Amino acid sequence: MKSASKLARPVRVGLDAEALLSNSGLSAQRVAQRKAFLEFGADDVRRLAALAPRAAAYADEVIDALYTHFLNFAETREFLRDPARLKRLKVLQKRYFLRLTSGRYGMAYVRNRLLVGAIHERIGLGVEFYLGAYRRYLYLVSRRLWRPAARHARFDAFQSLLKIVFLDIGLAIDTYILRRERTIRKQNQELARQFRKLQAANLIKNEFLANMSHELRTPLNSIIGFAELFHDGKLGPLAAPQKKYISDMLLNARHLLELIDGTLDLARIESGTMTLHPERVDVAAILEEVRRSFETLAAEKRIRLCTIADCRRAPIVDRVRIKQVLFNYVSNAIKFTPPGGEVTVRMCQQGGDLLVEVKDNGIGIDRRDLKRLFVEFQQLDHGPAKKYQGTGLGLAITKRLVEAHGGTVGVRSKPGAGSTFFAHFPMNGKASKGNGISEYWRPGLNGNANLAGHFQARLRRDAETVWPRFRKGEAYPK
């Protein structure tokens, strides 16, 4: 057996018992109150002190058995796999065990018990394991400490042991909770810091995308304008091969313009600068506009385009944005429906929602690919040999626009059996959470007011004035 002087030496575990006591808020008065609730008194102290010789004799045996039990569980095995660490902890646990029958249960005892609780948290022995661990501890202790004595004396001594162990459990849980709260607080602070960095980076990204969109659209609109003049023969007749080349150039230039416009739309939505203008709309009139807009394209592919309006009252939505949602859905449906197919566009009231639904009998979507829908720049038909043209932004923008109204989007599809894309809008124009635009993206948050305000002003100017002037061939205002 090791001498008492060796056991008195401090064991380094990287924890400060004095700091633990200070942070716990426990005073001598509060500790005395806990003992009183446990009915722990002088008789208990005397009974436990009488067990001290046997505790010293069996200490190593009890500790070895306890840690053998701990090593059966993955939660503690990882921490205890270092032999040097395991040895240090066993020495500390032995000191804890010998204090149990020391007869001295003042603040020094409390500090030691708080230290044990901190070690439990360190090795991953959570509160959910405490009862099992302490039950095992009581079992090991009781089998070795009871010398031959009258039955009532053994019972009284066991009651005293239960009281002090329950006091220990309470102190250990106090420390575990305190340290766990501190860990969570640090994690939350780090998450908040990362969140602020992401906000700043996203705002810079949106500013960059918007500026790049402006700089690209200016020359691109000139290219499209001159290409249209050549294509329409307004600058002189063209040979058939030349006209084909010009047609290809126009097709790709318009595709690039669509990508730029989509990127700008996405930047506006993410930055929180998109302003919705809810109003009561005529569902039948909107569907008629959609039908007229796509009837030529549908006729070219011999696709039957049907519209169904079934609303008892006019919903309150942003007219321009709901048309944009419909255009995105319908263009995709026609694109992926083979000649001779059918596309049905339906707007109806469903409870307190306006349901917008576009159904086709096209190629359908594999279940594994559904998670890639409504994500920026994700296309199911991708690669250099892709059959269907697109920017990969239409559905992502659709999702953001619907969510800005406080609604939701979704899709039902089966390969070879077509797809049904839908969106739910609140009928009364009130979003379920704010106005549907996340607070994360609101300009002015976390000190970015000037940058966001500048960005907002430029975006609004483009949306309301610049683009119409582009279409008329006017120059971009400096």
N, C-alpha and C positions, 0 to 999 in steps of 0.2 A: 504494500500500500504506500502511496506517496505521502510525504509529510505535509502537514498543514501549511508550512511556510511556502512550499512549492505551489500549493493550490491558491495561495493568496496573491501570487504574481498576476499582473494583468494579462489578459488574453486579447490579442489584437484581432478585432473583427470589423474594423472600419466604422464603428458606431460610437456615439458619444452619449453615455447614460445620463449625464447632467443635462445635456440639451434635450434629451427625450423627456426628462421629468419636467423641465421648464416649459416645453411646448405642449405637454399634456394638460397643463392647467390644474394638476392635482396638488392639493395642499395637505398638510398633516390632518387638518380638520375633516376634509373630504374622505381621506383614507380611513380615519376613525369612524366616520359615518358608515362606510361600507362594511367595516368589521362589525359594527353594531347590528346592521341588517342581517349579517351572517351569524349573529350571536356568538361571535368569536371573543373569548375572554381569557382570564388568567388560567382557568382549569385546562383550557385547550393548549395554552403555551406550555404548561407543565407536562401534559401528556406527550406533546410532540418532542419536548426536550429529552424525555425519558427514552425516546426511540433513537437518539443521536448515535450511541455506540453501534447499534446494528446497522444504521444507515451508512456509517463510515465503513463498516465491514463489507457491505454488499454494494457499495456505490458503483464500482467498475462493472460488476455483473449486470446491474440494472441498466446502466447507460449503454453497454454493448448490446443488450437485448433490444433496447428502444431504437437504436440506430439501425440495427438489423431489420427491424420492422419498417423504418422509414425507407430503407433502400429497396423495398419491394414495390415502390410506387414511382412512376415516371415523373410525377410532379416534383419530387425531391431528389431523385437519383441524379439528375443532370447537375444540380448544384453540389452534390456531395461526392462526385466522382473523383475530385482531387484529393488524394490521400492526406496531404498536409492540411488542407482545409478541414477535412473530416476529423483529423486528430485535434485541431484547435477547438472545433465545436464540441467535441466530446469532453474536453477539459472544462470548457465553459458550462456545459450541461451538468458536469459533475459538481461544480461549484453551486449551481442552481439547486441540485438535489440535496447537497449537504446543508444549504441554507434552510431547506424545508423543515429541518428538525433542530435549527440553531437556537430556538427560543427567543430570537430577536427579530421583530417584525415591524420595525420603524421605517423611516423614509429610505434608508440604505437598502432595505429589503425591496421596497417599492421600485427603486431605481433599477435594481437587478432584474426584477420581473418585467419592467418595461423594456429592458434590453433584450430579454428573451422573446418578447412579442415582436420586436424589430427584426430579430433573427428569423423568426417564423415567416415574416413577410419577405425577407431577403431570399430564403431558400424555397419560396413558393408554396409554403404550407398555409393555404388560405383559411379563412374563418370556417369554411364548409368542412374542413378536415379537423378542426380543433377538438370536437367532441370525441372523435375516434382516437386521436392522438392522446388526449388526456385519459380516456378510458383505458387505453393500453398502458399508460404510465401508472395509473392507479392499480391496475392488475399486477404489474411487475413489482411495484413497491409493496403492496399488501401481502404478497406471497412471501416476501423476504423479511419484513420488519416485525411480524407478530411472533414474539417468543411465547413459550408456554405460559399461559396466564388464565385467570378466570374469564369465562365467556363475556360477562358484562364489561370487564376491563378492556378486552379486545374491541368490543363494540364501541365503547366510549372513545378509544384511541382512533378508531377508524372514522368516527364522526368528526373528530378534530382534524384529521387528515383531509376529509372531504371539504371542510370549511376553508382551510388554507388553500387547497387546490382551486376551489371555486373563486376565491379572491384572486388567485394567480390568473385564472382564465379571464376574468373581467379586465385585469390590467393588461394582459397580452392582447386582448381584442381592442382595447383603447389604443394601444400603440399601433396595431395593424391598421386600424381605420385612419389614424392620424397620418401615418406614412403613405397609405394608399391615396388619401385626399391630396397630399402634397405632390405625389407622382402625377395624379390626374390634373392637378392645377398646372404643373409644369408642361404636361402634354398639351393642355388647352392653350397655354401661352405660345407654345411653339406652333400649334396649328393656326392660331390667330396671326402669328408673324408670317407664316407661309401664305395664309389667305390674303393678307395685305400685299405681299409680293405678287401673287397671281393677279390680284385686281389691277395693280399698277402695270404689270406686263400685258394684261389683256387690253387695257385702255390704250397703251402705246401701239399694240398690234392693230387695234381698230383704227387708230389715227393713221397708221401706215397704210392699211388697206384702203382707207377712204382716199388718201392723197394719191396713192398709186392708181386707183380707179379713175380719179379725175385726170391724171396725167396721161393715162392710156386712152381714155375715151375721146379726148380732144383730137388726136391724130386719127384715131380709128373712125370717127364719124366723118372726117374728111375723106378717108379711103372709101368708106361705104357710099358717101354721096357721089364721088366721082365715078365709082364703079357702076352705080345705078344709072348715071348719065350715059356711060358707054354702053351698058347693057340695053338701055331703052332706045339706043340709036340716036340720041339727041346731039351727039358729037360726031356723027357720021356713021355710015353703014359699017358693019362688021361681018367678016367671013364666019361661017359656021364654027370652025375650030376656035376662033377668037372669042366668039360669043359663049362657047362652052367654058373656056378658061375664065372668062369674066364671071360666069354663073357660079363656078366653083369658088372663085375668090369671094364673091358676095356671100355665099353660103357659109364659108368659114369665118368671114369677118363678122357676120351676124351671130354666129355661134360664140365667137370671142366676146362680142358685145353683151350677149346674154350672160356669159360667165362673169364679166365685169359688173353688170347690173346686179346679178345675184350676190356677188361678194359684197357689194356696197349695201344691199338690203340687209344681209346678214350682219354686217358691221353696225348698221343703224339699230337693229333689233338688240344686239348684244350690249351696245353702249347705253341702251335705255333712252335713246333720243327719238325713237319712233313715236309719233303722236297718233293715237286712234281718234277717229271722228264718228262715234256711234250715232246712228239715226234709224228711224223706222224704214224698212225696205220692203219693196214688193218682190216677194220670192218668185212669182211667175215672170215678172219683167227681167229679173236677173238671169233666170234660166233661159229666157228667150235670147238675151244677149250672148250667152254662152253658146247656144245652139247656132246662132248666125255666125259667130266667130269661127266655129269649127266645122261648119257644114261642108265647106269646100274641101278641106283636108280629109274629112270623113268620106266624102264622095269619091275622092281620088283613090282611096283604099277600099271602096265599096263596103264601108262599115256603116251599119244602121245606128244613128245617134238618136236616142230617145230621152225626153225630159219629163219628170213627174213633180208637180208642186202640190203639196198637201199641208197647208198651214192655216189654222183657224184664225190666227191673228198675225200681224206683221212683227217679225223679230226686230230687236234693236242691235245692229252690228255696224261695223265700218264697211260701207258699201264697196269701196275700192279694194279693201283687203280680203273680203269674202270672195269677191270675183277673182282675185289673185289665187286664192286657195283652189277655187273651182278650175281655173285655167291650168294650174299645175297638175291637179288630179286628172282632168280630161285629156290633156296633152299626153300624159304618160299612158293612159288607157288606150288611146288611139295608136300610140307608138308601138305598144306591145300586143296589140290585137291583130291577127292576120286578116287578109282580105276576106270579106264575106261575114265578118264577125259583127258583134253588137256591143254598144256601150250605152249604159243607162245612167242618167244623172238624176238624182232624187233629192229634194229638199222637203222635209216634213217636220212637224212638231212631234216631239217624243217626251212627254212629261213636261218638265220645265226647260227642256233643251231644244235647240234647232239642230236637227240631224242633217248633215250634208253627206251624201253617199254617191260614189261613182263605181259602178259595177261593170266589169267586162268579162268576155269569155275567151280571153287571150291565153298566153303561154303559162300564166300562173307563176308562183314563186315557191321555191323549196323552203321548208320550215327552217332549215339551218341558216338561210339567208335573210330571214325576217328581221333579225336583230341589226342588220346593216342598213335597214331602211331608216329614213328620217335622220341620217347622220351626214354631216357635211362632207362633200367630195367622195362619197361612197356610191359606187355604181355596181350593180350586179353583173352587168355586161361590160367587162373591162379588158384592158390589154390592147395591143396594136391591131388585132384582128376583130375588134368589137363590131357588132352588127348595128347597134342602136346608138345614135349620137345623143349626147346630153352633158350637162355640166356637173351633175352630182350635187346640185344645190337646191333643186326645186322642192323636194320633200322636206329637207331640213328647214328651209324658209317657211314652208307650209306649217310645220310643227310649231315654229316660233310664233307665227302669226296667230294661230289658233290659241296657243297658250297665253298670248298677250290679251286675248279676249276672255281668258279664264276658262278656256275649253280644253278638250283633249282630242288626240288623233289616234287612229288605229288602222289595222288591215286584217282581212281574212283572205287566205289564199291557199290554193292547192295546185301543184304542178299539173298542167294540162287542162285544168278546169276553170281558169280565170282567177281574177282577184276582185276584191271589194275594198276600196279605200274609203274611210269615213272620218268625219270630224263632228264633234259636239260643241255647239256654241250656247251659252246661256241666252234664253229668249229675251230676258229683260236687259241685256247689255251689261249686267253687273258681274264682274269677275268674282269667283269664290274667294280669292286671296288678293286683296288690293285690286290692281287693274290687270293682273296677269303678267306684268313685267317684273322680273325678279329685282328685289332691292340690291342684289349683288351688282347689278349693272347700272344702277342709277348714277347719273353724273353728279359730281360734287361730293361723293362719298370719300372719306379719308383724305381730305385735303386736295383732291384733284379737280376742284371746282373750275379753275381757270382753263385748264386743258380741256375738260369735258365741255365747258361752255363754248369754247372756240370750235370744238369738234361738232357740237350740236348745231351751231349757227351755220357752219359750212354744209352740213348734211341737209338741213332744212332748205338752204338756198338752192342746192342742187335739185332736191326733190321737187321744189315748187316752181323754180324759174329756169334753171340751166338746161335741164333735159329737154323741155319743150323748145327752147331756142336752138339746141343742137339739131333737133329734127327739122328745123327751118333753115339750117345751114349757117346760123350766126356763130360768131366767135365766142370762145369761152371767156367770161369776164375775169379780169385779173383781180 
